[in-house]
């Protein structure tokens, strides 16, 4: 008995073509992936046993402040382990989940120097040459502007030590006024200093007019640093008086 085939419609033929295209398209994506995987599998990869460690590299900030945590790093290399040690200074080292990163913290009560070392041991047990890094450890106290008010001594380089009174500016939180700048103000003439309140502990004397004791209206500008723990300031200025610019250095302390 002869079986009659069912005629295929145009729509059915198109469906078969579409299905074949989808199969071919999928294969064109899968095959390169298989080839790439095979290439990686056939590659010998990283030769951990053949690593010659050489000198370990250690890095981190050149200056840290007491009471805060900082990250220090060794050069990261797969399969290696790292040992960090305190070579010099008052600070501690705490390990992390990353074998090449540690946390350094100092609670020193003096400004000092720290030195840290890192040493690599490879996966095969080969030990490198330790590297060391030196950094500053600086005291840091949050700015309290009241610590910078009252009677101060001003040590002016090349001139004398004389009294000044530093006054908190009632309109600006981090600003103080000096009522005896240069030991030569006109009555009521002041200059102001702005303290940053940041880790840098920066003092800024913006360019500002100043009337000197001789009645000349000149100007002053400068910058320096303060110590939030000791309540001291060191400032360098350019002073324009009576048609001349002069450099002046002041150190303030109680």
C-alpha beads as a LAMMPS data file, in Angstrom:
LAMMPS data file: protein, C-alpha beads

254 atoms
253 bonds

1 atom types
1 bond types

-500.0 500.0 xlo xhi
-500.0 500.0 ylo yhi
-500.0 500.0 zlo zhi

Masses

1 110.0

Atoms # bond

1 1 1 0.000 0.000 0.000
2 1 1 1.406 3.314 -0.995
3 1 1 1.597 6.034 1.721
4 1 1 0.723 9.462 0.562
5 1 1 2.895 12.233 1.933
6 1 1 1.218 15.284 3.257
7 1 1 2.048 18.277 1.152
8 1 1 4.147 20.825 3.083
9 1 1 2.820 24.324 3.192
10 1 1 4.951 27.376 2.595
11 1 1 4.597 28.353 6.239
12 1 1 5.818 24.946 7.402
13 1 1 8.838 25.142 5.134
14 1 1 9.684 28.580 6.489
15 1 1 9.446 27.241 10.048
16 1 1 11.934 24.471 9.278
17 1 1 14.341 26.960 7.724
18 1 1 14.042 29.230 10.764
19 1 1 14.730 26.313 13.114
20 1 1 17.839 25.334 11.159
21 1 1 19.098 28.901 11.237
22 1 1 18.651 29.012 15.005
23 1 1 20.598 25.760 15.381
24 1 1 23.407 27.057 13.158
25 1 1 23.482 30.362 14.976
26 1 1 23.738 28.670 18.355
27 1 1 26.534 26.430 17.117
28 1 1 28.453 29.425 15.802
29 1 1 28.446 30.888 19.338
30 1 1 29.155 27.645 21.189
31 1 1 32.024 26.414 19.049
32 1 1 34.377 29.352 19.521
33 1 1 33.733 29.106 23.259
34 1 1 34.730 25.451 23.202
35 1 1 37.834 26.277 21.189
36 1 1 38.771 29.060 23.600
37 1 1 38.310 26.761 26.582
38 1 1 40.439 24.129 24.905
39 1 1 43.160 26.679 24.221
40 1 1 43.211 27.708 27.917
41 1 1 43.246 24.093 29.004
42 1 1 46.149 23.283 26.700
43 1 1 48.148 26.297 27.900
44 1 1 50.745 25.476 30.550
45 1 1 49.590 28.609 32.439
46 1 1 51.456 30.415 35.210
47 1 1 54.592 28.631 36.386
48 1 1 54.349 29.193 40.144
49 1 1 57.265 26.865 40.840
50 1 1 59.533 28.806 38.498
51 1 1 59.032 32.238 40.095
52 1 1 62.180 33.958 41.312
53 1 1 60.898 36.454 43.878
54 1 1 63.666 39.075 43.841
55 1 1 63.094 42.194 45.949
56 1 1 59.610 42.597 47.412
57 1 1 57.965 45.967 46.790
58 1 1 56.076 47.640 49.649
59 1 1 53.992 50.789 49.253
60 1 1 51.697 53.033 51.267
61 1 1 51.204 56.673 52.293
62 1 1 54.310 58.726 53.028
63 1 1 52.588 60.265 56.062
64 1 1 50.030 58.881 58.509
65 1 1 48.219 60.559 61.386
66 1 1 47.812 59.083 64.833
67 1 1 44.494 57.466 65.625
68 1 1 43.615 56.465 62.040
69 1 1 43.975 53.302 59.931
70 1 1 45.976 53.193 56.687
71 1 1 46.494 50.528 54.014
72 1 1 49.987 49.329 53.087
73 1 1 50.625 46.878 50.255
74 1 1 53.172 44.423 48.950
75 1 1 53.443 43.794 45.228
76 1 1 50.737 41.201 44.583
77 1 1 51.753 37.999 42.822
78 1 1 49.673 34.853 42.435
79 1 1 50.537 32.000 44.764
80 1 1 52.862 34.058 46.976
81 1 1 52.482 34.884 50.657
82 1 1 53.767 38.021 52.359
83 1 1 55.126 38.838 55.790
84 1 1 54.994 42.422 57.094
85 1 1 57.082 43.540 60.068
86 1 1 57.711 46.691 62.103
87 1 1 61.296 47.732 61.515
88 1 1 61.135 51.021 63.415
89 1 1 58.514 53.223 64.996
90 1 1 55.430 53.178 67.198
91 1 1 52.749 51.517 65.070
92 1 1 50.906 48.229 64.720
93 1 1 50.238 45.961 61.731
94 1 1 46.968 44.062 61.274
95 1 1 46.417 41.500 58.519
96 1 1 43.431 41.522 56.146
97 1 1 41.657 39.078 53.838
98 1 1 44.111 40.106 51.116
99 1 1 47.516 38.458 51.699
100 1 1 49.299 41.464 50.190
101 1 1 47.450 44.199 52.188
102 1 1 47.768 45.149 55.859
103 1 1 46.376 47.919 58.045
104 1 1 48.833 50.207 59.816
105 1 1 47.820 52.322 62.804
106 1 1 49.763 54.464 65.231
107 1 1 48.637 55.802 68.599
108 1 1 51.947 57.506 69.289
109 1 1 51.913 60.589 71.508
110 1 1 54.847 62.183 69.654
111 1 1 55.682 62.999 66.051
112 1 1 58.002 60.281 64.852
113 1 1 59.107 58.066 61.967
114 1 1 57.878 54.594 61.046
115 1 1 59.534 51.958 58.888
116 1 1 57.738 48.851 57.623
117 1 1 59.142 45.800 55.798
118 1 1 57.498 43.285 53.462
119 1 1 58.902 39.897 52.444
120 1 1 57.558 37.569 49.740
121 1 1 57.585 33.774 49.865
122 1 1 56.580 32.146 46.584
123 1 1 54.234 29.189 46.157
124 1 1 57.315 26.972 45.779
125 1 1 58.791 28.270 49.044
126 1 1 61.399 30.606 47.574
127 1 1 62.050 33.600 49.822
128 1 1 62.720 37.016 48.313
129 1 1 64.641 40.047 49.511
130 1 1 62.732 42.252 51.986
131 1 1 61.814 45.793 50.994
132 1 1 61.327 48.593 53.515
133 1 1 59.445 51.876 53.400
134 1 1 59.820 54.887 55.705
135 1 1 56.884 57.156 56.517
136 1 1 56.057 60.006 58.873
137 1 1 53.839 59.543 61.915
138 1 1 52.229 62.837 62.886
139 1 1 50.039 63.739 65.811
140 1 1 46.558 64.827 64.884
141 1 1 43.897 66.420 67.066
142 1 1 40.572 67.607 65.704
143 1 1 40.546 71.386 65.386
144 1 1 39.134 73.267 68.369
145 1 1 39.342 76.922 67.397
146 1 1 39.189 77.906 71.062
147 1 1 42.654 76.364 71.450
148 1 1 43.962 79.169 69.227
149 1 1 42.633 82.152 71.132
150 1 1 44.011 84.316 73.922
151 1 1 47.436 85.695 74.695
152 1 1 50.227 84.307 72.513
153 1 1 53.917 84.894 71.982
154 1 1 54.853 85.763 68.412
155 1 1 58.472 84.925 67.577
156 1 1 59.306 86.989 64.504
157 1 1 62.457 85.842 62.767
158 1 1 65.147 88.539 62.746
159 1 1 63.155 90.898 64.982
160 1 1 61.860 89.897 68.432
161 1 1 59.362 87.909 70.465
162 1 1 56.348 90.076 71.299
163 1 1 52.810 89.578 72.621
164 1 1 49.760 89.226 70.399
165 1 1 46.136 88.513 71.177
166 1 1 44.305 86.022 68.983
167 1 1 40.523 86.426 68.886
168 1 1 37.906 84.055 67.505
169 1 1 36.007 85.581 64.589
170 1 1 32.320 85.616 65.617
171 1 1 31.127 85.144 62.016
172 1 1 33.516 82.449 60.744
173 1 1 33.968 79.127 62.540
174 1 1 37.645 78.474 61.644
175 1 1 38.926 82.057 61.584
176 1 1 40.988 83.961 64.165
177 1 1 42.076 87.611 64.288
178 1 1 45.491 88.974 65.297
179 1 1 45.369 92.392 66.988
180 1 1 49.139 93.069 66.925
181 1 1 50.374 91.893 63.551
182 1 1 54.024 92.686 62.839
183 1 1 54.097 94.534 66.174
184 1 1 53.180 97.576 64.082
185 1 1 49.421 97.959 63.576
186 1 1 47.427 101.179 63.346
187 1 1 44.860 101.344 66.174
188 1 1 42.141 98.773 65.579
189 1 1 43.873 97.213 62.555
190 1 1 43.831 93.400 62.483
191 1 1 44.539 90.552 60.085
192 1 1 42.805 87.185 60.018
193 1 1 43.950 83.582 59.698
194 1 1 41.888 80.657 58.414
195 1 1 42.577 77.190 59.852
196 1 1 41.678 74.294 57.560
197 1 1 40.348 71.792 60.107
198 1 1 41.769 68.974 57.932
199 1 1 44.658 66.491 58.227
200 1 1 46.992 68.959 56.529
201 1 1 46.404 71.462 59.365
202 1 1 46.910 74.387 56.998
203 1 1 46.877 78.050 57.978
204 1 1 45.916 80.498 55.234
205 1 1 46.272 84.270 55.387
206 1 1 44.307 85.450 52.349
207 1 1 45.494 88.596 50.582
208 1 1 44.036 91.421 52.680
209 1 1 44.592 95.118 53.354
210 1 1 46.343 96.194 56.521
211 1 1 46.966 99.651 57.952
212 1 1 50.406 99.907 59.530
213 1 1 51.484 102.059 62.431
214 1 1 52.810 104.717 60.056
215 1 1 49.327 105.090 58.507
216 1 1 50.304 103.366 55.257
217 1 1 47.596 101.085 53.880
218 1 1 49.411 98.081 52.499
219 1 1 48.577 94.385 52.372
220 1 1 49.490 91.022 53.824
221 1 1 49.213 87.427 52.570
222 1 1 50.712 84.140 53.673
223 1 1 50.335 80.509 54.641
224 1 1 51.639 77.969 57.093
225 1 1 50.643 75.114 59.376
226 1 1 49.145 74.667 62.809
227 1 1 49.328 71.909 65.402
228 1 1 45.856 71.072 66.698
229 1 1 47.277 69.206 69.689
230 1 1 49.773 71.843 70.840
231 1 1 47.774 74.929 69.803
232 1 1 50.723 76.409 67.895
233 1 1 51.126 77.977 64.433
234 1 1 53.981 78.639 62.024
235 1 1 53.242 81.165 59.271
236 1 1 55.235 82.768 56.448
237 1 1 54.013 86.041 54.937
238 1 1 54.643 88.578 52.257
239 1 1 54.121 92.064 53.727
240 1 1 53.697 95.165 51.559
241 1 1 54.465 98.303 53.572
242 1 1 55.540 101.770 52.496
243 1 1 56.038 100.673 48.889
244 1 1 58.173 97.604 49.633
245 1 1 57.506 93.868 49.878
246 1 1 59.125 92.001 52.738
247 1 1 59.172 88.335 53.752
248 1 1 58.269 87.609 57.378
249 1 1 58.243 84.396 59.426
250 1 1 56.180 84.005 62.634
251 1 1 55.959 81.213 65.186
252 1 1 53.033 81.424 67.636
253 1 1 52.973 79.692 71.005
254 1 1 51.555 80.319 74.501

Bonds

1 1 1 2
2 1 2 3
3 1 3 4
4 1 4 5
5 1 5 6
6 1 6 7
7 1 7 8
8 1 8 9
9 1 9 10
10 1 10 11
11 1 11 12
12 1 12 13
13 1 13 14
14 1 14 15
15 1 15 16
16 1 16 17
17 1 17 18
18 1 18 19
19 1 19 20
20 1 20 21
21 1 21 22
22 1 22 23
23 1 23 24
24 1 24 25
25 1 25 26
26 1 26 27
27 1 27 28
28 1 28 29
29 1 29 30
30 1 30 31
31 1 31 32
32 1 32 33
33 1 33 34
34 1 34 35
35 1 35 36
36 1 36 37
37 1 37 38
38 1 38 39
39 1 39 40
40 1 40 41
41 1 41 42
42 1 42 43
43 1 43 44
44 1 44 45
45 1 45 46
46 1 46 47
47 1 47 48
48 1 48 49
49 1 49 50
50 1 50 51
51 1 51 52
52 1 52 53
53 1 53 54
54 1 54 55
55 1 55 56
56 1 56 57
57 1 57 58
58 1 58 59
59 1 59 60
60 1 60 61
61 1 61 62
62 1 62 63
63 1 63 64
64 1 64 65
65 1 65 66
66 1 66 67
67 1 67 68
68 1 68 69
69 1 69 70
70 1 70 71
71 1 71 72
72 1 72 73
73 1 73 74
74 1 74 75
75 1 75 76
76 1 76 77
77 1 77 78
78 1 78 79
79 1 79 80
80 1 80 81
81 1 81 82
82 1 82 83
83 1 83 84
84 1 84 85
85 1 85 86
86 1 86 87
87 1 87 88
88 1 88 89
89 1 89 90
90 1 90 91
91 1 91 92
92 1 92 93
93 1 93 94
94 1 94 95
95 1 95 96
96 1 96 97
97 1 97 98
98 1 98 99
99 1 99 100
100 1 100 101
101 1 101 102
102 1 102 103
103 1 103 104
104 1 104 105
105 1 105 106
106 1 106 107
107 1 107 108
108 1 108 109
109 1 109 110
110 1 110 111
111 1 111 112
112 1 112 113
113 1 113 114
114 1 114 115
115 1 115 116
116 1 116 117
117 1 117 118
118 1 118 119
119 1 119 120
120 1 120 121
121 1 121 122
122 1 122 123
123 1 123 124
124 1 124 125
125 1 125 126
126 1 126 127
127 1 127 128
128 1 128 129
129 1 129 130
130 1 130 131
131 1 131 132
132 1 132 133
133 1 133 134
134 1 134 135
135 1 135 136
136 1 136 137
137 1 137 138
138 1 138 139
139 1 139 140
140 1 140 141
141 1 141 142
142 1 142 143
143 1 143 144
144 1 144 145
145 1 145 146
146 1 146 147
147 1 147 148
148 1 148 149
149 1 149 150
150 1 150 151
151 1 151 152
152 1 152 153
153 1 153 154
154 1 154 155
155 1 155 156
156 1 156 157
157 1 157 158
158 1 158 159
159 1 159 160
160 1 160 161
161 1 161 162
162 1 162 163
163 1 163 164
164 1 164 165
165 1 165 166
166 1 166 167
167 1 167 168
168 1 168 169
169 1 169 170
170 1 170 171
171 1 171 172
172 1 172 173
173 1 173 174
174 1 174 175
175 1 175 176
176 1 176 177
177 1 177 178
178 1 178 179
179 1 179 180
180 1 180 181
181 1 181 182
182 1 182 183
183 1 183 184
184 1 184 185
185 1 185 186
186 1 186 187
187 1 187 188
188 1 188 189
189 1 189 190
190 1 190 191
191 1 191 192
192 1 192 193
193 1 193 194
194 1 194 195
195 1 195 196
196 1 196 197
197 1 197 198
198 1 198 199
199 1 199 200
200 1 200 201
201 1 201 202
202 1 202 203
203 1 203 204
204 1 204 205
205 1 205 206
206 1 206 207
207 1 207 208
208 1 208 209
209 1 209 210
210 1 210 211
211 1 211 212
212 1 212 213
213 1 213 214
214 1 214 215
215 1 215 216
216 1 216 217
217 1 217 218
218 1 218 219
219 1 219 220
220 1 220 221
221 1 221 222
222 1 222 223
223 1 223 224
224 1 224 225
225 1 225 226
226 1 226 227
227 1 227 228
228 1 228 229
229 1 229 230
230 1 230 231
231 1 231 232
232 1 232 233
233 1 233 234
234 1 234 235
235 1 235 236
236 1 236 237
237 1 237 238
238 1 238 239
239 1 239 240
240 1 240 241
241 1 241 242
242 1 242 243
243 1 243 244
244 1 244 245
245 1 245 246
246 1 246 247
247 1 247 248
248 1 248 249
249 1 249 250
250 1 250 251
251 1 251 252
252 1 252 253
253 1 253 254
